[in-house]
C-alpha cells in the first residue's frame, strides 16, 4: 500500500535523523501510517550507503515556493 507524500524519486533531501544530504530512491513500506523511504547517502570515504527512513524525517533542500 502506497501513502501519498511530497517526496519525489531522485530528489535530494536533508535527513533530520543524520543531518546529511540524501537522495530518495523509492518508497518501500508503510509503518503505522507513515511512508518509509529507501534513501542513499554518501559517506566521507566516497562509499554510498542505502538506508530506510520515514518520510517525515526528509526535508527539501530548498523551500518550495508557490509562485504567487
N, C-alpha and C positions, 0 to 999 in steps of 0.2 A: 504494500500500500504506500503510495506516494503522498507526501504532505506538501502543499504548495508553499514555497518560500521564495524570497527575493534573491537567493543565492544562484549564481549562474555558473555553469560548467566552464572551466578555463579562466575564470576571472581571478584576480588576486585580492586577498583579504588580509587583514591583521587578525591573528588568532589571539584572543584575550587570554587564553589558557597558557600560552608560551611567550607572547609578546613579539612573535616573529611574523614575517610576511609568508603567507601560504597560498598555494594555487588550488582551487576547488576542482576535484576530479569528478565525483559523482555522488548522488545520494544513495546510501547503502541500506538504511534501515529507518524505522520509526520506533522510538523508545519512549513510552509514556507520553505520546502525542508530540514529541519533539523529533524533527528530522535530523538524522545523523549523516554527516558527510565525510567521505574519504577525501583528505587533503594531502598535498605534498609540500614538504618544507625542505629547504636546502640547509644543510649543516655547514659549519665553518670550513670543514675539510673538503667541501665540494660534493659530498655524498648527499643524495636525495633520499628522504625517508617519508613513507606514507603512513598517516595516522587517521583515526576516525574521531571526529569531534561533533558536538551538537551545533546546529545552525545558529543558535543564539550566541555562540562564542566567536562568530565570524563578523567582523566589522569591515565595511568597504574602505578602501584606501583613500578615496576622495568622496566627500559628501555628495549626495545626489541632489541636483538642482531641478526645479520644476520648469524653468524656462519662462517664468512669468515676469 
